Amino acid sequence: MLTKFFRADSERGPIESSDSKEREISVTDEDLAAHLAEEAGRLLLEQRNSSLLQGNALGHVADQVANAFILTGLAEWRPEDAVLSEESPDGPVRLGKSRCWIIDPLDGTREYSEGRPDWAVHVALAVDGAPKLGAVAVPALGRLFRSDAVEVASRVRERPVMLVSRTRPPAEAAEIASLLGAEVRPMGSAGAKAMAVVAGEADLYFHAGGQHEWDNCAPAAVALGAGLHASRADGSSLVYNQPDTCIPDLLIARPEYADRVLRFCRQR
């Protein structure tokens, strides 16, 4: 656990500066991403369980709390890297960096504010545009997925399950479901949907209609680490740390379904 590196160590005293002996301890990118996602998730749960706020006000405060925690951790441990966060102003500086952390401190603010479990915390690292690693926490379910230590759960079902947005299901969903003989289920955040596929609770997640890099960088990294397919709807690779952060469409799927969906999308 990295928790003590962010807090006072009862035996050694508090960390006084970045050049203290405590800073000599090496923290891998993978461990850092996982720790930040998990701890931010705990903060969000505490905020929701103890807050007098509700609805949009609760979601706004929670976004800021989780974002501040993650940004502080990255500034402490990876000060030379660029950061792209949904909740922070963007600028051109990150485009000149090879390494860019891409974070969504609260993916699924609506679900979080409504007391639902299908929201997530995303922390990812893109290197030269590729999603090198990521961690996705689904705090309300007590789950943490990391790209370096994940396997797809094997589930056998009669009909594949396709997950779509509960508020903006793509127009193609019905046709894809008919093609695969799939059951369509709506769900909240992108991270929650992608991790449900990783967990074996669904077989594919399809989205069209627009997302941003922070919506899917960490989920894509985890899915790829698990051996799943993750790409644009035309089959092209997902590329991050771009001037325009919009990613119009996304497919995360078990390999046996990915090719059929991609062929369908190309024909359209």
FENBELCOR-V816894 format. One record per residue. N is the residue number from 0. RES is the residue in one letter. SS is DSSP state (h for helix, s for strand, l for the rest). PHI is phi as a letter, one per 40 degrees, with the letter a starting at -180 (none if undefined). OMEGA is omega in whole degrees, 0 to 359 (999 if undefined). Layout:
n:res:ss:phi:omega
N:RES:SS:PHI:OMEGA
N:RES:SS:PHI:OMEGA
This chain:
n:res:ss:phi:omega
0:M:l:none:180
1:L:l:c:189
2:T:h:d:185
3:K:h:c:181
4:F:h:c:177
5:F:h:b:185
6:R:l:b:176
7:A:l:c:174
8:D:s:c:188
9:S:l:c:182
10:E:l:c:185
11:R:l:b:185
12:G:s:g:183
13:P:l:c:174
14:I:l:c:187
15:E:l:c:183
16:S:l:a:182
17:S:l:c:180
18:D:l:b:177
19:S:l:c:181
20:K:h:c:180
21:E:h:d:182
22:R:h:c:180
23:E:h:c:179
24:I:l:c:182
25:S:l:c:176
26:V:l:b:181
27:T:l:c:176
28:D:h:d:182
29:E:h:c:179
30:D:h:c:180
31:L:h:c:179
32:A:h:d:182
33:A:h:c:181
34:H:h:c:182
35:L:h:c:179
36:A:h:c:183
37:E:h:c:182
38:E:h:c:175
39:A:h:c:177
40:G:h:c:178
41:R:h:c:177
42:L:h:c:181
43:L:h:c:177
44:L:h:c:179
45:E:h:c:180
46:Q:h:c:182
47:R:h:c:184
48:N:h:c:185
49:S:h:b:189
50:S:l:c:171
51:L:l:c:181
52:L:l:c:178
53:Q:l:a:172
54:G:h:f:184
55:N:h:c:180
56:A:h:c:178
57:L:h:c:181
58:G:h:c:180
59:H:h:c:180
60:V:h:c:182
61:A:h:c:176
62:D:h:d:184
63:Q:h:c:180
64:V:h:c:182
65:A:h:c:180
66:N:h:c:180
67:A:h:c:180
68:F:h:c:183
69:I:h:c:180
70:L:h:c:178
71:T:h:c:178
72:G:h:c:179
73:L:h:c:179
74:A:h:c:180
75:E:h:c:190
76:W:h:b:179
77:R:l:b:187
78:P:l:c:182
79:E:l:c:184
80:D:l:c:174
81:A:s:c:179
82:V:s:b:171
83:L:s:b:181
84:S:s:b:177
85:E:l:d:189
86:E:l:c:180
87:S:l:b:177
88:P:l:d:179
89:D:l:c:178
90:G:l:a:185
91:P:h:c:186
92:V:h:d:184
93:R:h:c:184
94:L:h:c:178
95:G:h:c:182
96:K:l:b:176
97:S:l:c:183
98:R:s:b:179
99:C:s:b:174
100:W:s:c:182
101:I:s:b:189
102:I:s:b:167
103:D:s:b:186
104:P:s:c:176
105:L:s:a:179
106:D:s:c:185
107:G:l:h:181
108:T:h:d:179
109:R:h:c:180
110:E:h:c:177
111:Y:h:d:183
112:S:h:c:180
113:E:l:c:179
114:G:l:g:180
115:R:l:c:179
116:P:l:c:190
117:D:l:c:173
118:W:l:b:189
119:A:s:a:173
120:V:s:b:183
121:H:s:b:171
122:V:s:b:183
123:A:s:b:174
124:L:s:b:174
125:A:s:c:178
126:V:s:b:184
127:D:l:f:176
128:G:l:g:182
129:A:s:c:178
130:P:s:c:187
131:K:s:c:183
132:L:s:a:179
133:G:s:a:173
134:A:s:b:177
135:V:s:b:175
136:A:s:b:171
137:V:s:b:194
138:P:h:c:183
139:A:h:c:177
140:L:h:b:179
141:G:l:g:184
142:R:s:b:173
143:L:s:b:179
144:F:s:b:178
145:R:s:b:189
146:S:l:c:182
147:D:l:c:183
148:A:l:a:184
149:V:l:a:175
150:E:l:b:177
151:V:l:c:176
152:A:l:c:182
153:S:l:c:177
154:R:l:b:177
155:V:l:b:179
156:R:l:b:182
157:E:l:c:180
158:R:l:b:175
159:P:l:c:179
160:V:s:b:178
161:M:s:b:180
162:L:s:c:177
163:V:s:b:178
164:S:s:c:179
165:R:l:c:180
166:T:l:b:182
167:R:l:b:180
168:P:l:c:182
169:P:l:c:181
170:A:l:c:183
171:E:l:c:188
172:A:h:d:183
173:A:h:c:180
174:E:h:c:178
175:I:h:c:179
176:A:h:c:178
177:S:h:c:179
178:L:h:d:184
179:L:h:c:188
180:G:l:g:188
181:A:l:c:170
182:E:s:c:180
183:V:s:c:179
184:R:s:b:174
185:P:s:c:179
186:M:s:a:185
187:G:l:c:194
188:S:l:c:177
189:A:h:d:180
190:G:h:c:179
191:A:h:c:180
192:K:h:c:181
193:A:h:c:181
194:M:h:c:174
195:A:h:c:175
196:V:h:c:178
197:V:h:d:182
198:A:l:c:179
199:G:l:g:180
200:E:l:c:176
201:A:l:a:185
202:D:l:b:177
203:L:s:a:177
204:Y:s:b:181
205:F:s:b:178
206:H:s:b:172
207:A:s:a:182
208:G:s:h:172
209:G:s:h:169
210:Q:s:b:173
211:H:s:b:185
212:E:h:d:182
213:W:h:c:179
214:D:h:c:188
215:N:h:b:182
216:C:h:c:179
217:A:h:c:176
218:P:h:d:179
219:A:h:c:180
220:A:h:c:179
221:V:h:c:180
222:A:h:c:178
223:L:h:c:178
224:G:h:c:180
225:A:l:c:181
226:G:l:g:176
227:L:l:c:172
228:H:s:c:175
229:A:s:a:183
230:S:s:a:166
231:R:l:c:183
232:A:l:c:177
233:D:l:c:179
234:G:l:g:180
235:S:l:c:184
236:S:l:c:173
237:L:l:c:183
238:V:l:b:187
239:Y:l:b:185
240:N:l:f:180
241:Q:l:b:178
242:P:l:d:175
243:D:l:c:186
244:T:l:c:182
245:C:s:c:172
246:I:s:b:192
247:P:s:c:186
248:D:s:a:188
249:L:s:a:171
250:L:s:b:170
251:I:s:b:190
252:A:s:a:168
253:R:l:c:186
254:P:h:d:184
255:E:h:c:178
256:Y:h:b:188
257:A:h:c:184
258:D:h:c:182
259:R:h:c:179
260:V:h:c:180
261:L:h:c:177
262:R:h:c:178
263:F:h:d:182
264:C:h:c:179
265:R:h:c:180
266:Q:h:c:179
267:R:l:c:999
